[in-house]
Amino acid sequence: MVSAGYVFIFDFGDAVAVMVFVFLVLLITDILGLTNVYPFVRHLQR
């Protein structure tokens, strides 16, 4: 039973999954040259 004080329960595993997803999306867009977030990424030459 969910107490009235919590509308949405956010587990630690969910937070880690969201951080990994954001990292991967930014990494892919950085590799494609759409962003410049990570300095260790070599961009694809167009």
Sine and cosine of phi, psi and omega as CSV:
sin_phi,cos_phi,sin_psi,cos_psi,sin_omega,cos_omega
0.00,0.00,0.71,-0.71,-0.04,-1.00
-1.00,-0.02,0.75,-0.67,0.03,-1.00
-0.96,0.28,0.32,-0.95,-0.08,-1.00
-0.94,0.34,-0.32,0.95,-0.05,-1.00
-0.97,0.23,-0.37,0.93,-0.04,-1.00
-0.94,-0.34,0.89,-0.45,0.05,-1.00
-1.00,0.06,-0.64,0.77,-0.03,-1.00
-0.67,-0.74,0.81,-0.59,0.00,-1.00
-0.99,-0.12,0.84,-0.54,-0.05,-1.00
-0.91,-0.41,0.95,-0.32,-0.04,-1.00
-0.98,0.21,0.30,-0.96,0.05,-1.00
-0.89,0.45,-0.61,0.79,0.03,-1.00
-0.90,0.44,-0.58,0.81,0.06,-1.00
-0.91,0.41,-0.64,0.77,0.01,-1.00
-0.90,0.43,-0.66,0.75,0.03,-1.00
-0.91,0.41,-0.66,0.75,0.01,-1.00
-0.89,0.46,-0.65,0.76,0.03,-1.00
-0.91,0.41,-0.66,0.75,0.01,-1.00
-0.91,0.41,-0.64,0.77,0.03,-1.00
-0.91,0.41,-0.66,0.75,0.01,-1.00
-0.89,0.46,-0.71,0.71,0.01,-1.00
-0.90,0.44,-0.67,0.74,0.03,-1.00
-0.86,0.50,-0.71,0.71,-0.03,-1.00
-0.92,0.38,-0.63,0.77,0.03,-1.00
-0.90,0.44,-0.71,0.71,0.03,-1.00
-0.91,0.41,-0.59,0.81,0.03,-1.00
-0.91,0.42,-0.70,0.72,0.00,-1.00
-0.91,0.42,-0.69,0.72,0.02,-1.00
-0.93,0.37,-0.49,0.87,0.06,-1.00
-0.95,0.33,-0.66,0.75,0.03,-1.00
-0.89,0.45,-0.63,0.78,0.01,-1.00
-0.96,0.28,-0.18,0.98,0.03,-1.00
1.00,0.03,0.19,0.98,0.00,-1.00
-0.99,0.16,-0.45,0.89,0.05,-1.00
-0.74,-0.67,0.15,-0.99,0.08,-1.00
-0.71,-0.70,0.93,0.36,-0.10,-0.99
-1.00,-0.05,-0.74,0.67,-0.10,-1.00
-0.97,-0.26,0.82,-0.58,-0.03,-1.00
-0.96,0.28,-0.26,0.97,-0.04,-1.00
-1.00,0.03,0.03,1.00,-0.06,-1.00
-1.00,-0.06,0.75,-0.66,0.14,-0.99
-1.00,0.01,0.82,-0.58,-0.05,-1.00
-0.98,0.18,0.52,-0.85,0.08,-1.00
-0.94,0.34,0.70,-0.71,0.02,-1.00
-0.98,0.17,0.73,-0.69,0.01,-1.00
-0.97,-0.23,0.00,0.00,0.00,0.00
